Amino acid sequence: MSKYVSCFIGFILCFFFTTNSFSQCNGASDSCNKRYDEVAYLTTHNAFNSGQDGFSFPNHNTNIETQLNAGVRGLMIDVYDDNGTSVVYHGFSFLGSELLSTYLNEIKIFLDNNPNEIVTIILECYTTANAIENDMIQAGLANYLHTQNTFSPWPTLQTMIDTNKRLVVLSDKNDASSSQAWYHYVWDFAVENNYGSINCDYNRGNPANNLFIFNHFVTSGTGTGNASNALMANSSPYFIDHVTQCQQSKNKFPNFITVDFYELGDSMGVVNQLNAANPGSGDAGSSGNPPGNDSDNTEPKIIQLENGGQIIIKAHASLNLKGMKLTPNVDYAITADNTATRSLEALGSAPSESMARVFNFTSAINDFTGKIIYYYDDVDMGTVTHDDAVLQVKGDTDLWNNYTDEDSDDHQVTYNFNSLINLKSVTVSASTTTLSINPVTEYFDVLIFPNPVTSSLNIKYEGELNTTVINVLGRSVIKTQSKIINMNNLPTGIYLIKTIDRVSNKTNSYKVIKK
């Protein structure tokens, strides 16, 4: 009995209509300086499921080859693994099937013959990245693969054409190896609205992601299309009015305009209107944090939670905050009021400095367990080297603590926290770097010595104090009114000493190192 592993693939194809290689981009010269995420692409839902190819209960009248020639640039395809062979069908093979290689070979020919086109493959996968990679290699598509960092702006269409990296792969399964950097996790990059009905409501993905998969089709419970419904949905002014309404309400440009029966109504006209109305930023979109990266520097805010809002990250799922990925071990909620931001300025100064990518929360993320991956680019590194990079985490006590990288990949630092930790700021530095502490304003003179300390910590002060010793996890480990604190039994590390005058209630804070 065959074992089937289903995989949903969408191919997003950006077609450059001219035969003059670099005079137009996506059919218009004014699109050349637009970033990839600033362009709309006509996309067909279940693109393979066509009457022309003999499929029953089709979503489209014409097949993929015809769709491409008509201007469709997005192909959504269901793929099943039949004993190692990738086969395309929808739900049941007896309703019609085809080899995946048939479509990949057509895309290869399409890219070869049309040097101003960009192809994106979006996978909803229950198979492996290795299986998809083998199909890509066999089709001769490997040289076209584009690699995109989650924390970097997308390149312009012209840049992708110039470098001939015109194939983008996205997948909803996050199983790529370090050598498969081209195999992108789709929900690190995109958000979608609910599919199967006409709506503006977000479904999968983080709304902060740059790409917007705009589902605009009505299907049955089995996902099959209906030509009458499609004709109504695809006809303007209804179509363009609905897209515009969602764009305004979400303040988000829709990229992949996904429809059934694309040839009915005015789908291509809607895509053209969206592109004509969007001037783009003109950002060159190189990797890292180049000067003039307006989307990063002028708007450092990543998420903002207000009025009781919250984000729930399911256990072993991930939230990507423009280059820092949180993957909790258990369901975890980030609740209001809280704002996550990313600074592109290094902490400290050379040679004792962090990388130029610092993540901050206005309120600490408390009691987190799980994995943190910090991504960086060469331009962020400063004096830090790949081999000596460590994760630096600060809780709500204003103490930084470093954690050794647990992976061997360059351009990312990984650490699994198996014990509860509080996060208020996260960055990366060299292992020997001690990031500066911003102490509470000193309202009264207190002398604390010795520092570093091995056993007894002495406090010299004329008045009476309440003193708390706090570890790097933000937990109080000693509370005392004594001016001689026995730290002999505490583990080595950095501690915050918080002193409160018992009469004035004024507070000082000091960092000490326990050896």
N, C-alpha and C positions, 0 to 999 in steps of 0.2 A: 504494500500500500504506500503510495507516495506521501511524503511529508511536505506540507505546504507551509511556507512562511510568507505572509503577505507583506507587501511593501508598496506604499503609495508614492509615486514619483510625479512631481510637477516640473515640467521643463519651461523655463521662462526665457523666451527668445526675443532679443532686442534687434529688430531688423533695420538695416540701413538701406533705404530704397534705391539710392543712387549707385551707379557702377563706377563712379569716380571715387577712388578709395578713401581719400581723406577730406573730401569737400563737404560731406554731410555726415551727421551722426543720428541714427534712428530716424532718418528721412528728413532731417532739418538741420541746417548749419548752426542754428541757435541752441541746439541741444548738445553740441560738442563740449562746451564748458560746464555743463550740468553734471553733478555727481550721479552715479548710478542710482542712488536712493532718491533722486529728485526727478525721475522720469517715470511715467506711467506706461505699462505694457499690457496689451490685450492678451488675456489668458483663457484657455478653454478647460473647463471642468471635465474630467474623464475624457480627455482629448482623443484617446485611442478608440473610444466606444462609439464608433460611427457606423451608419448604415452603409456607407460606401465600402467599408471593409468587411461587411457581412455580419456585424454584431447585432444581436437582438436587443430590443429596448434601448436604443442608442441615446446618447446625449447630444449628438451632432449628426448632421446629414453627410458631411464630407470628411475624408480622412486627414491624417496628420500632414501628409505631403501637400494636400490641397490647402489646408489651413495655413501652413507656412507661406505658401505662395500668395495667399489672400491677405497677409499681414498679421496673422495671429503670432504672438511671440511668447505665449505661455502654454505649456502642454502638461496637463495633470494626468498621470498614468498609474494604474494599479498593477503591481508586479508580484507574482508568486514564484517561489523557488520550488520547482518540481524536480527533486533528486539532483540538484546542482545546476539545473537549467532554468534561467529566468524567463518566465512566461507571463504574458500580459493578458489579463481578462478582468471582468468586474463581477465579483461574487461567485459565479459558477462558470466553469470553463466551457460547458456545453452551450452557453449563450454566445460564444465567440471567444477566440484566443489568438495570440500572436507572440512570437519571440521578442523579448526586449531588444535583442541585438538588431532586429529589423529597424527599430526606431532610432537606436543609437547610431547605426550606420547612416541613416538618413540625415541625422543631425551633423555627423562628421562631413558628409558631402555638402550640406548646407553651409557650414562654417568655411570649408575650403573654397567654395565658389563665391562666397559673399563676405569679403574681408572686413566689412563695416558692421557686422552683426555680433551681438553678445548673447550668449546662451547661459541661462541659470537653471540648474536642476535641483528641484526641491523634493526631498525624499521623506515620506512618512513611513518609517522602516521597522519591520520586524525581522529583518535579515541583518547582515553584518556589513561594516564598512569595507572589509576585505572582499566580499562578494561583489559589491558595486565597483570597487577598484578594478577587479579582474575584468568586468564587463567594459569598463572605460578603456582599459589598456587594449583589449581585443578589438575595440572599435576604432582605435587610433586617436583617442581624444585626450590622452595624457598631457600632451604639450600645450593644450589650450587652457589647462586648469589655472584658475585665479585663486590666490590665497588672500584672505581678508582677516585682519586682526579685529577682534570685537571692540577694542578701544580706539581704533583709528577710523577716520572718515573714509567713506567709500571714494575710490578714484573717479575722475570724470570719465565720460564715455570715450573721449578722445585719448585719454591715457590708456584705457583698456585696449583700444584699437592699436595704439602705437606699440604697446608691449606684446600685442597678440595674445594676451591672457583673457580670452573672451568666453570662457566657460566657468560659471560659478556653480558650486554644488552646496546645497543646504540639506540637512537631514534632521528629522525629529528624534533620531536615536544618537545619543552622545557616546559613541564607541570608537571614535577615530584614534589611531595610534599617533605618536609624535611625528612619524614620517608621513602622516596623512593630514597635514595642516590645511589642505585644500577642502577637506571634508568637514564642512561647518555645521554646527548644531543650529537648526533653524530658529529655535526660540531664544537664542542669544542675539539674533539679528532682526526678527520680525514679530509682529503681532497680527492677529486676524480678527475679523468680526465673525459672529456666528454664521454657520453655513446651513443651507437648505431652506432658508426663508429670507425675505427682504428686511434688513435691520441694520442698525448702527452699533449694536452692542459688541464689546470686545469679548473674545473667547480665549483662545490660547495665546501665549506669549506676553511679554512685558510691554505695556504701552509706551515705555521709554525707548524701546528699540526703534531704529530708524526706518525699517521697512514695514509697509502696511499691505497685507494680503486682503484685498477687498472682495469678499464673496458676495456675488449678486446673482443668485440663481435659486429657483424653487424646485425641489426634487421630492420624489416619493420616499418612503421609509427605506427603500433599497438603494437610493441614490441615483435612480434612473431619471432621465429628463422628460420634460413635457413641452412639446413645441408650442402649444398655445400659451402656456405660462411664460415661456421664454420670449415669445413675441411681445407680450405685454411688458415684461420686465426690461427688455432690451430697447424699447422704443422711447425716444425722447419726445417731449421734455421730461417725462417721468424719470427716465434713467439718469440724465445729467442733473436733474433737480435733487434726486435722492443722493447721488454721490456728493454733490456740493453740500447738501445738508449735513451729511456725516463728516465731511472734511472740516466744516466749520464747527460742528459740535465737539469734535474730537481734537480740533486744531492739529490735524495730521494729514499729510499728503498721501493719497492712496496710490500705491505703486502697481499692484498686480490686479487688474480689473478682470475678475474671474466670472465667466458666464457659461450657460448652456446654449446650444444652437446659435453660435456667434454670428452666423450668416443672416439671422433674422433680426430686424430692428436696426439700431444705430450704434452698435458697440464700438466699432472703429472710430466713428465720429466723436463719441464720448472721450475716448482715449486721446484723440487729437486735440480736443478742447482743453482737457486737463493739462496736457503738455504745453499748449500755447499760452495758457494762463499762468504757468509757473515759471518765473524767470530764472530760478536757481540761484545759488550763492556765488558761483564762480570759483569756489574753493578747489584748489588743485588736488586735494585729497591724497597727499603722500602719506606714508606711514608715520606713526609716532605723533608728536605734538609740534608740527611746524608752525612758524610765525604766522599769525593771521588765521589760526584755526578757530574761527568765531564760534562755532557750535560748542566748542569745549571751553574756551577762555571767557567768553562773555556770559555764558549760561552754565556755571559749574554744577547747578542743581541736577540731581539724577532722579530722585523721587521725593515727593513731599506728601506727608499724611496729615490731614487735619480733620477736625470735627468727628472724631471717632472712627476714622478710616483705618484700615489695616491691610497688610499683605500677608497671606499665609503661604509659606513654602512647605510643600509636602515632603515627608521624609524621603531623602535620597534624590529629590528633585533639586533644581538649582535656580537661583536668582542671580543674574549677571548685572552688576552695577557699573557698566562701562569699563570693564577691565578687572573687576574683583568679583569672583564668583563664590557665593555662599551655598553650600550643600549640607543642610542639617541632617543629623542622624535620625531625628524624630520631627514630626510636624512642628513648625516653628512660625510664630506670628510676630511681625513687626507692626507695632501699633502707633496710633497718633498720640500726641503730636510729635512728629519726628521728621527730619529732613536729612537726606543723604546727599553729600556733595563730593566733588572730586577737584582737588587743587592740582595744578600742573607746575607748582613751584616746590623745589626741594626744601626740606628742613635742614637747618644747620648750614655749614659752609665747608668747602673742601679743606682737608680730606675727610672730615667727620661730617658727612651729610647723607641724607636719604636720596632715593631716586626721586625724580621729578614727577611723582604721581602719588598723591596722598588722599586717602578716602576718609571722610569725616561724617559722623552722625551728631546731630544736635542733642540727642538723648542716647545714652549708651544702649547697645543691643545686649541685653543681659541674659545670662545663663544659656549661652549658645554652646552646643556640641556639634561637631561635624567637620567638614573639610572647607578650607579657604584656599582658593587659587588666586594669586595675584599675577596678572599679566603685565608685561612691560615691553617696550621697544628700545632699540639701541639709543635713540635720542634721549630717553629717560634716565640712562644709567649714570651719567656723570662719572664719578671716580669708582663706582661699584663695578665689580666684575661678575660674570656669570657664576664662576665657581665659588665665589665667596658671598653670594647674596643670601640674606636671611630675612625672614618675615618679622616685621616690627609691629607690635600691637600695644595700644594704649587703652586702658579702661577708663572709668570715670574718676579714678584717683589721680590722673595726670602722670602716671608712671608708664614708661615704655619697657617692654620686655621682648627679647628676640627669640625666634624659633627656627631651628635648622631646617633648610629645604629638604623635603622628602622625595623629590623627584630629580631626575638628571637632565631634564629638558631645559635648554636655554629659553629665555624670554617668558618664563613663568616660575613662580615660587609656590610650593604647595606644603600645607601642613594640616594634619588631622588632629583636631582637639577632641580627645576622649574624655576630658574633664571639663566641667562648666567654666566658661570664660565670659568676661564682659568686654564688648568692643565699642570703643568710641572713635578711635582713629587707627588706620592701618596703612603701612607703607613697607618699603624694603630698603635695607642698607647693607653695608659690609658687616661682617660678623664682629669686628672690633669696634664698631661705631657705638657710642653712647649718645643717643639723641637727647637734646636739651629738655629740661622740665620747666614748665611755666608755673612757679610756685604761687600760692595765694599771697596777696599783698601782706607784707610783714607789718603788723600794727604794733608790735612790741618786741623788744630785744630778748631773744632766747639764744643761748649757746648750747649746741649739741655736739658731743664729741665722745669717742673718736669716730672718724668716718674715713675709710671703712671701719667696721666694727667686727670683732670676733666673738665677744662674749657680752660684756656689760656696756650699755649705752648710757652716758651721763647727760643730764640736762641741768644747765645752770640758769636759774631764774629766781627772782626774789619773791614773786607771788606764788599762788597755788594754781596748779594746772590739772586738767584732765587730758591724758595723752592716749592716743590710739595708734597702734602699729598696724598698717594695712599692707597686704601682699599684692602681687601683680595681678591677681584675679579679682581684686577689689574687695577682699574679705578681711574683716578685722581679726587679727590673730592675737593681739594683746590689748587690753584696756587697763589702764592703771592711773593712780594719782602719785605714784612714786617718781622720784627724779633719777632713780637708777633702774634701768630696764634690763632684765636678764634676757638676752637674745641668743643664748648659747644653744638652745634646742631648736632654733629656727633654721630652715634650709638656707643654703647660700642663695644670694640673689639681691634684687633691689626692693626696698621697702619705702613706704611713705610714712613719715612720722607726723601726725596731726596733733597739734597742741591747742588747747582752748583755755584761756584765762577764766577761772571759775567766778570771778567777780564781774569783769567787763564783757565776757563771752566773745572777746576778740580771738581770731583764729590765725595761726601760722601753719604752714606745711613745709616739710623738708624731706629731701631724698637722702637715704643712706644706703650703703652697700654692705651687706652681710657676707663676710668671708668664711 
